Amino acid sequence: MDKRFRAFDPHQVLLLPPSLDDWLPQDHLARFVAELVDEVLDLGPVLADYTEKRGYPPYDPRLLLRLLIYGYTTGIRSSRAIERKCADDIAFRYLAADQAPDFRSISRFRRRHLDVLADLFTQSLHLAQKLSMVKMGRVALDGTKLEANASKHKAMSYSRLVDKEERIEGEIAALEATAQVLLADAEATDTAEDQTFGIGGKDVDLPAELDRREKRLARLQEARAQIEAEAADKAREHGKEIERRRQERAGTSDEQAVTDAGQQAAAKARPKPKAQANFTDPDSRIMKNSDGAYIQAYNAQADVDAEHQVITAADVTTNASDALNYTTMLDQSAANTGVHPKQALVDAGYCSETNLQAAKDRQLACGTDTFMATGRLAHDEQVPPASRGRIPANATLKERMARKLRTKPGKAAYSRRKAIVEPVFGQIMTCQNGRQLLLRGEDGARGEWRLLAACHNLRKIFRHAGTTGLAALAG
């Protein structure tokens, strides 16, 4: 006998319009995002920016914020990709109430309200605190390299910049001389003009080429000035530090002398020939990533609480070294949460004489016990045991920290560092597609990294409490 199948009619006309609410599971992440935006988040700064009453009504900020949060949480970050999803993805159509904003509206909204979007990180952290997901008993600090929206092949070294600048200046001088000759013969006959410019040519062709060269020269000079300014700033700080140490040894204190020493060092500073500047994103730098490859990147920092891997501080710097971020990141974490952590775990990238002293001072002032690796270990290398007996009185801060990490409590505490912070970076890179930034400039990179961190925290909140806990917070 013939097999019977369930009725299937693709051309069935529905009696009532379909409801997107019926197509989405009750425990779906999109419902959590919708309730978060509508009931919990403070949208006052966004709404306050809409003061113009004239013109065609814009999209509701709640709609665009829903799409961006859900997109950055699920790895759909491109404005064009979000526009496509609004047409063929149920969750996005649910969040947009079946509207379809174009990618320009989404991109402009993100750029216009980037500061507010970055502030979502602080709001997400406070929500996690209300749900008792942040204990600040132990935090882990680390950095990762995020690919900038620029190619390293669009960078040029200082020595090549100087050579290129001199060559283009010569070309401009030659073009200007040619232009003067042509202007002197401007009243020649049409035949003479055809012979000069070619059949169908125009007398504006040469000035256009001259304008192109001048603009290129301006970009080269701007990049050169950037490299020279960075070299001067670095030399200034180094000169100040040397003078401070000299005064400490002499037992004196003269801030004017420190300033003068910095100015003298800056005046003598000369950039290294291999120092580079990028024409696409001048704020980004060439950095070495964890795979050993050199990429055009930013250094993204994150301080993570051990309880539920909630990020308590997030920032972006243009310096490839992590050492400059120890104090600023722990201070930001304490400012965001209102609590200083009891333990801070940091890897060898932060180890410096300045940070070791800062760790000692922080323990006395805030009670934060820092476990800082003093050297990198191979993948299968074990930390040697601590030597017995008292610590020598003349032991340096680095030797004391190394011995501290070799004790049983030190080993037990520091062994948790990778399990706390490394999974967070892995989740952002894979689940949220956060390996490469979309926005250019240091401010754009910082805002986007904090938005990624906020969405990471919101995903943790969703998995911990779901919409039930969120409803309690909203009430």
VEXDREN-2710 file (C-alpha; in Angstrom, 1 decimal):
% VEXDREN-2710
k/r/px/py/pz
1/MET/0.0/0.0/0.0
2/ASP/1.1/3.6/-0.6
3/LYS/3.0/5.4/2.2
4/ARG/1.1/8.4/3.7
5/PHE/2.9/11.6/4.5
6/ARG/2.0/14.6/6.6
7/ALA/0.2/17.3/4.7
8/PHE/2.6/19.8/3.1
9/ASP/1.4/22.8/1.0
10/PRO/4.1/25.5/0.4
11/HIS/1.4/27.7/-1.1
12/GLN/-0.9/27.5/2.0
13/VAL/-2.4/31.0/2.7
14/LEU/-2.4/31.7/6.5
15/LEU/-5.7/32.9/7.9
16/LEU/-3.9/35.1/10.5
17/PRO/-0.4/36.7/10.2
18/PRO/2.4/34.6/11.8
19/SER/3.8/35.7/15.1
20/LEU/7.6/35.7/15.4
21/ASP/7.1/35.3/19.1
22/ASP/5.7/31.8/18.5
23/TRP/8.7/30.8/16.4
24/LEU/11.4/31.5/19.1
25/PRO/12.0/29.2/22.1
26/GLN/11.2/30.7/25.5
27/ASP/14.8/30.2/26.7
28/HIS/16.4/31.8/23.6
29/LEU/19.2/34.3/24.0
30/ALA/17.3/36.8/21.8
31/ARG/14.6/37.0/24.4
32/PHE/17.2/37.8/27.0
33/VAL/18.7/40.6/24.9
34/ALA/15.2/42.1/24.2
35/GLU/14.3/42.1/27.9
36/LEU/17.7/43.5/28.8
37/VAL/17.4/46.4/26.4
38/ASP/13.8/47.2/27.2
39/GLU/13.8/46.8/31.0
40/VAL/17.3/46.8/32.5
41/LEU/19.8/48.9/30.6
42/ASP/20.0/52.7/31.1
43/LEU/19.4/54.2/27.6
44/GLY/19.2/57.8/28.8
45/PRO/22.6/58.9/27.2
46/VAL/21.5/57.4/23.8
47/LEU/18.0/58.9/23.9
48/ALA/19.3/62.3/25.0
49/ASP/21.3/62.6/21.8
50/TYR/18.1/62.8/19.7
51/THR/17.0/66.4/20.0
52/GLU/16.2/67.3/16.4
53/LYS/12.5/67.1/15.8
54/ARG/12.6/67.8/12.0
55/GLY/13.2/65.2/9.4
56/TYR/12.1/61.6/8.8
57/PRO/11.8/59.6/12.0
58/PRO/14.9/57.5/12.7
59/TYR/14.9/53.9/13.8
60/ASP/14.2/53.4/17.5
61/PRO/17.5/53.2/19.4
62/ARG/16.3/50.2/21.3
63/LEU/15.9/48.3/18.0
64/LEU/19.4/49.0/16.8
65/LEU/20.9/48.4/20.3
66/ARG/19.1/45.0/20.4
67/LEU/20.7/44.1/17.0
68/LEU/24.2/45.2/18.0
69/ILE/24.2/43.4/21.4
70/TYR/22.9/40.2/19.9
71/GLY/25.2/40.4/16.9
72/TYR/28.3/41.0/19.0
73/THR/27.3/38.2/21.4
74/THR/26.8/35.7/18.6
75/GLY/29.7/36.7/16.4
76/ILE/27.7/38.7/13.8
77/ARG/29.5/42.0/14.0
78/SER/29.5/43.4/10.4
79/SER/26.7/45.9/9.8
80/ARG/26.1/44.3/6.4
81/ALA/25.9/40.8/8.0
82/ILE/23.4/42.1/10.5
83/GLU/21.3/43.6/7.7
84/ARG/21.2/40.2/6.0
85/LYS/20.3/38.4/9.2
86/CYS/17.3/40.7/9.7
87/ALA/15.9/39.2/6.5
88/ASP/16.7/35.5/7.0
89/ASP/17.3/34.8/10.7
90/ILE/14.3/34.4/13.1
91/ALA/16.2/35.8/16.2
92/PHE/17.2/39.0/14.4
93/ARG/13.8/39.4/12.9
94/TYR/12.3/39.0/16.4
95/LEU/14.6/41.6/17.8
96/ALA/14.0/44.0/15.0
97/ALA/10.2/43.5/15.2
98/ASP/10.3/42.4/11.5
99/GLN/11.9/45.7/10.4
100/ALA/14.9/45.7/8.2
101/PRO/17.4/48.6/8.9
102/ASP/20.0/48.9/6.3
103/PHE/23.7/48.5/7.1
104/ARG/24.3/52.3/6.9
105/SER/21.9/53.0/9.7
106/ILE/23.4/50.3/11.8
107/SER/27.0/51.4/11.1
108/ARG/26.2/55.1/11.8
109/PHE/24.4/54.2/15.0
110/ARG/27.4/52.2/16.2
111/ARG/29.9/55.0/15.4
112/ARG/27.6/57.8/16.8
113/HIS/27.0/56.1/20.1
114/LEU/30.3/54.2/20.5
115/ASP/31.0/55.8/23.9
116/VAL/27.6/54.7/25.2
117/LEU/28.1/51.2/23.7
118/ALA/31.4/50.9/25.5
119/ASP/29.7/52.0/28.7
120/LEU/27.5/48.9/28.4
121/PHE/30.6/47.0/29.8
122/THR/30.3/48.8/33.1
123/GLN/26.5/48.1/33.2
124/SER/27.0/44.4/32.5
125/LEU/29.6/44.2/35.3
126/HIS/27.1/45.8/37.8
127/LEU/24.4/43.3/36.7
128/ALA/26.8/40.5/37.3
129/GLN/27.6/41.9/40.8
130/LYS/23.9/42.1/41.6
131/LEU/23.6/38.4/40.8
132/SER/26.6/37.7/43.0
133/MET/28.7/36.5/40.1
134/VAL/31.7/38.7/41.0
135/LYS/33.5/37.9/44.2
136/MET/36.9/39.7/43.6
137/GLY/38.6/37.1/45.7
138/ARG/41.0/36.2/42.8
139/VAL/41.4/38.0/39.4
140/ALA/43.7/37.2/36.5
141/LEU/45.2/39.9/34.3
142/ASP/46.4/39.3/30.7
143/GLY/46.6/40.8/27.3
144/THR/45.9/39.6/23.7
145/LYS/46.7/41.0/20.3
146/LEU/43.6/42.1/18.3
147/GLU/44.1/42.5/14.5
148/ALA/43.5/46.1/13.5
149/ASN/41.4/47.0/10.5
150/ALA/44.5/47.7/8.5
151/SER/47.2/45.7/6.6
152/LYS/50.8/45.7/7.8
153/HIS/51.7/46.1/4.1
154/LYS/50.3/49.6/4.3
155/ALA/53.0/50.6/6.8
156/MET/56.3/52.3/6.0
157/SER/59.5/52.6/8.1
158/TYR/61.0/55.9/9.1
159/SER/64.1/55.5/6.8
160/ARG/61.9/54.7/3.8
161/LEU/59.6/57.6/4.7
162/VAL/62.5/60.1/4.5
163/ASP/63.7/58.7/1.2
164/LYS/60.2/58.6/-0.3
165/GLU/59.5/62.2/1.0
166/GLU/62.6/63.5/-0.6
167/ARG/61.8/61.8/-3.9
168/ILE/58.2/63.1/-4.1
169/GLU/59.4/66.6/-3.2
170/GLY/61.7/66.4/-6.3
171/GLU/58.8/65.1/-8.4
172/ILE/56.6/67.9/-7.2
173/ALA/59.3/70.5/-8.0
174/ALA/59.7/69.0/-11.6
175/LEU/55.9/69.0/-12.1
176/GLU/55.7/72.6/-10.9
177/ALA/58.4/73.6/-13.3
178/THR/56.6/71.9/-16.1
179/ALA/53.3/73.6/-15.1
180/GLN/55.0/77.0/-15.3
181/VAL/56.2/76.3/-18.8
182/LEU/52.7/75.2/-19.8
183/LEU/51.1/78.2/-18.3
184/ALA/53.5/80.5/-20.2
185/ASP/52.3/78.8/-23.4
186/ALA/48.6/78.8/-22.4
187/GLU/47.5/80.9/-25.4
188/ALA/49.0/78.5/-27.9
189/THR/46.9/77.2/-30.7
190/ASP/44.7/74.1/-30.4
191/THR/47.2/72.1/-32.4
192/ALA/50.0/73.0/-30.0
193/GLU/47.8/72.0/-27.1
194/ASP/47.0/68.6/-28.7
195/GLN/50.7/68.0/-29.2
196/THR/51.3/68.8/-25.5
197/PHE/48.4/67.0/-23.8
198/GLY/47.4/64.4/-26.5
199/ILE/44.3/64.2/-28.5
200/GLY/41.3/64.7/-26.3
201/GLY/43.4/65.8/-23.4
202/LYS/42.7/68.6/-21.0
203/ASP/44.8/71.4/-19.6
204/VAL/43.9/70.2/-16.1
205/ASP/45.6/66.8/-16.4
206/LEU/48.9/68.1/-15.1
207/PRO/47.5/70.1/-12.1
208/ALA/45.5/67.0/-11.1
209/GLU/48.7/64.9/-11.1
210/LEU/50.4/67.7/-9.1
211/ASP/47.6/67.7/-6.6
212/ARG/47.8/63.9/-6.2
213/ARG/51.5/64.1/-5.5
214/GLU/51.1/66.9/-3.0
215/LYS/48.4/64.9/-1.1
216/ARG/50.7/61.9/-1.0
217/LEU/53.5/64.1/0.3
218/ALA/51.2/65.4/3.0
219/ARG/50.4/61.9/4.2
220/LEU/54.1/61.0/4.3
221/GLN/54.9/64.1/6.3
222/GLU/52.1/63.3/8.7
223/ALA/53.4/59.8/9.2
224/ARG/57.0/61.1/9.7
225/ALA/55.8/63.6/12.3
226/GLN/54.0/60.8/14.1
227/ILE/57.1/58.6/14.4
228/GLU/59.3/61.6/15.5
229/ALA/56.7/62.6/18.1
230/GLU/56.6/59.1/19.5
231/ALA/60.3/58.9/19.7
232/ALA/60.5/62.2/21.5
233/ASP/57.8/61.2/24.0
234/LYS/59.6/57.9/24.7
235/ALA/63.0/59.7/25.1
236/ARG/61.3/62.3/27.4
237/GLU/59.9/59.7/29.8
238/HIS/63.2/57.8/29.8
239/GLY/65.2/61.0/30.6
240/LYS/62.8/61.8/33.4
241/GLU/63.1/58.4/34.9
242/ILE/67.0/58.5/34.8
243/GLU/66.9/61.9/36.5
244/ARG/64.5/60.7/39.2
245/ARG/66.7/57.7/40.0
246/ARG/69.8/60.0/40.2
247/GLN/68.0/62.2/42.6
248/GLU/66.9/59.2/44.7
249/ARG/70.5/58.0/45.0
250/ALA/71.6/61.6/45.9
251/GLY/68.7/62.0/48.4
252/THR/67.4/65.1/46.6
253/SER/64.1/66.1/44.9
254/ASP/63.9/68.7/42.1
255/GLU/60.9/68.3/39.8
256/GLN/62.1/71.2/37.5
257/ALA/65.4/69.3/37.0
258/VAL/63.3/66.2/36.1
259/THR/61.3/68.2/33.5
260/ASP/64.5/69.8/32.1
261/ALA/66.1/66.4/31.7
262/GLY/63.1/65.1/29.9
263/GLN/63.0/68.0/27.5
264/GLN/66.7/67.7/26.7
265/ALA/66.3/64.0/26.0
266/ALA/63.3/64.7/23.7
267/ALA/65.3/67.3/21.8
268/LYS/68.1/64.8/21.1
269/ALA/65.7/62.0/20.2
270/ARG/66.0/60.4/16.8
271/PRO/63.6/57.7/15.6
272/LYS/64.9/54.3/14.8
273/PRO/65.2/53.6/11.1
274/LYS/62.8/50.6/11.4
275/ALA/60.1/52.5/13.3
276/GLN/56.9/52.3/11.3
277/ALA/53.7/54.1/10.8
278/ASN/50.5/52.7/9.1
279/PHE/48.6/54.8/6.6
280/THR/45.3/53.0/7.0
281/ASP/45.2/53.1/10.8
282/PRO/48.0/55.3/12.1
283/ASP/47.2/54.4/15.8
284/SER/47.8/50.6/15.3
285/ARG/51.2/49.0/15.6
286/ILE/53.0/46.0/14.3
287/MET/53.0/43.4/17.1
288/LYS/53.9/39.8/17.6
289/ASN/50.9/37.6/18.4
290/SER/50.8/34.3/20.3
291/ASP/51.6/32.3/17.1
292/GLY/54.8/34.3/16.6
293/ALA/53.5/36.1/13.5
294/TYR/53.8/39.9/13.1
295/ILE/50.5/41.6/12.6
296/GLN/49.1/45.1/12.5
297/ALA/47.3/45.1/15.9
298/TYR/46.3/46.6/19.2
299/ASN/47.1/45.2/22.6
300/ALA/43.7/44.4/24.3
301/GLN/43.8/44.0/28.1
302/ALA/41.3/42.2/30.3
303/ASP/41.1/41.6/34.1
304/VAL/38.9/38.6/34.8
305/ASP/37.2/37.5/38.1
306/ALA/37.7/33.8/38.9
307/GLU/34.2/33.1/40.2
308/HIS/32.3/33.1/36.8
309/GLN/35.0/34.5/34.4
310/VAL/33.3/37.9/34.3
311/ILE/35.5/40.7/32.9
312/THR/36.0/43.4/35.5
313/ALA/38.3/45.8/33.5
314/ALA/38.9/46.1/29.7
315/ASP/41.2/48.5/27.8
316/VAL/43.2/48.8/24.6
317/THR/46.7/50.2/24.3
318/THR/49.1/50.8/21.4
319/ASN/52.1/49.4/23.2
320/ALA/52.9/45.8/22.5
321/SER/54.3/45.2/26.0
322/ASP/51.9/44.3/28.8
323/ALA/54.2/45.8/31.5
324/LEU/52.7/49.3/31.3
325/ASN/49.2/48.1/32.2
326/TYR/49.6/46.4/35.6
327/THR/48.6/49.3/37.8
328/THR/46.1/50.9/35.4
329/MET/44.1/47.7/34.9
330/LEU/43.9/46.8/38.6
331/ASP/42.9/50.4/39.4
332/GLN/40.2/50.3/36.7
333/SER/38.9/46.9/38.1
334/ALA/38.7/48.4/41.6
335/ALA/37.0/51.5/40.3
336/ASN/34.4/49.5/38.3
337/THR/33.5/47.1/41.1
338/GLY/34.2/49.2/44.2
339/VAL/36.4/46.4/45.6
340/HIS/40.1/45.6/45.5
341/PRO/40.8/41.9/44.7
342/LYS/42.5/39.8/47.4
343/GLN/44.7/38.1/44.8
344/ALA/45.9/39.2/41.4
345/LEU/47.5/36.6/39.0
346/VAL/49.7/38.1/36.2
347/ASP/52.1/36.5/33.8
348/ALA/55.7/37.2/33.0
349/GLY/54.8/39.9/30.5
350/TYR/54.0/42.3/33.3
351/CYS/57.2/41.6/35.3
352/SER/59.4/44.7/35.7
353/GLU/61.1/46.4/38.6
354/THR/58.4/49.1/38.5
355/ASN/55.5/46.6/38.7
356/LEU/57.2/44.5/41.4
357/GLN/57.5/47.6/43.5
358/ALA/53.9/48.6/42.7
359/ALA/52.8/45.1/43.7
360/LYS/54.5/45.5/47.0
361/ASP/52.9/48.9/47.6
362/ARG/49.5/47.7/46.5
363/GLN/49.6/44.9/49.0
364/LEU/50.3/47.3/51.8
365/ALA/47.7/49.9/50.6
366/CYS/44.9/47.7/49.3
367/GLY/45.6/44.2/50.6
368/THR/45.9/42.8/47.0
369/ASP/48.4/39.9/47.0
370/THR/50.0/39.7/43.6
371/PHE/51.5/36.6/42.1
372/MET/53.6/37.7/39.2
373/ALA/55.7/35.3/37.1
374/THR/59.3/36.4/36.8
375/GLY/60.1/34.4/33.7
376/ARG/58.4/32.5/31.0
377/LEU/58.2/28.7/31.2
378/ALA/58.2/26.2/28.4
379/HIS/54.9/24.3/27.7
380/ASP/55.9/21.3/29.8
381/GLU/58.4/23.0/32.2
382/GLN/57.6/22.9/35.9
383/VAL/58.3/25.6/38.5
384/PRO/61.2/24.5/40.6
385/PRO/60.6/24.1/44.4
386/ALA/61.4/27.0/46.7
387/SER/64.7/26.8/48.6
388/ARG/64.5/26.1/52.3
389/GLY/65.5/28.7/54.9
390/ARG/65.0/32.4/55.3
391/ILE/65.0/34.8/52.4
392/PRO/68.3/36.7/52.3
393/ALA/68.0/40.2/53.5
394/ASN/69.6/41.5/50.3
395/ALA/67.3/39.6/48.0
396/THR/65.8/41.7/45.2
397/LEU/62.1/42.1/44.6
398/LYS/62.3/39.8/41.6
399/GLU/64.1/37.1/43.7
400/ARG/61.5/37.4/46.4
401/MET/58.6/37.1/43.9
402/ALA/60.3/34.1/42.3
403/ARG/60.6/32.4/45.6
404/LYS/57.0/33.3/46.5
405/LEU/55.7/31.5/43.4
406/ARG/57.7/28.4/44.2
407/THR/56.0/27.9/47.5
408/LYS/53.0/25.5/47.7
409/PRO/50.5/28.3/48.2
410/GLY/52.1/30.3/45.4
411/LYS/52.0/27.3/43.0
412/ALA/48.4/26.6/43.8
413/ALA/47.3/30.1/43.3
414/TYR/49.3/30.8/40.1
415/SER/48.3/27.5/38.5
416/ARG/44.7/28.9/38.2
417/ARG/45.7/31.9/36.1
418/LYS/45.4/30.2/32.7
419/ALA/42.1/28.6/33.6
420/ILE/40.6/32.0/34.5
421/VAL/41.6/34.4/31.8
422/GLU/42.7/32.2/28.8
423/PRO/39.1/30.7/28.2
424/VAL/37.7/34.3/28.1
425/PHE/40.0/35.3/25.2
426/GLY/39.1/32.0/23.5
427/GLN/35.4/32.6/23.8
428/ILE/35.6/36.1/22.5
429/MET/37.8/35.1/19.6
430/THR/35.6/32.1/18.6
431/CYS/32.0/32.6/19.8
432/GLN/32.0/36.3/19.3
433/ASN/34.3/36.4/16.2
434/GLY/36.4/39.0/18.0
435/ARG/39.8/38.3/16.6
436/GLN/39.8/41.3/14.3
437/LEU/38.5/44.8/15.0
438/LEU/36.2/46.6/12.6
439/LEU/36.7/50.1/13.8
440/ARG/39.8/52.1/13.3
441/GLY/41.7/54.4/15.6
442/GLU/42.6/53.8/19.2
443/ASP/39.3/55.2/20.5
444/GLY/37.4/53.0/18.0
445/ALA/39.4/49.9/19.0
446/ARG/38.9/50.6/22.7
447/GLY/35.1/51.1/22.3
448/GLU/34.7/47.9/20.3
449/TRP/36.8/45.9/22.7
450/ARG/34.7/47.0/25.6
451/LEU/31.5/46.2/23.7
452/LEU/32.9/42.7/23.1
453/ALA/33.7/42.5/26.8
454/ALA/30.2/43.6/27.7
455/CYS/28.6/41.0/25.5
456/HIS/30.9/38.4/27.0
457/ASN/29.6/39.3/30.4
458/LEU/26.0/39.3/29.3
459/ARG/26.4/35.8/27.9
460/LYS/27.7/34.7/31.3
461/ILE/24.7/36.4/33.0
462/PHE/22.3/34.7/30.5
463/ARG/23.8/31.2/31.2
464/HIS/23.8/31.8/35.0
465/ALA/20.5/33.4/35.6
466/GLY/18.5/33.4/32.3
467/THR/15.5/35.7/31.9
468/THR/14.3/34.8/35.4
469/GLY/17.2/36.5/37.2
470/LEU/17.0/39.4/34.8
471/ALA/13.3/39.9/35.5
472/ALA/14.2/40.2/39.2
473/LEU/16.8/42.9/38.5
474/ALA/14.3/44.7/36.3
475/GLY/11.7/44.7/39.1
END
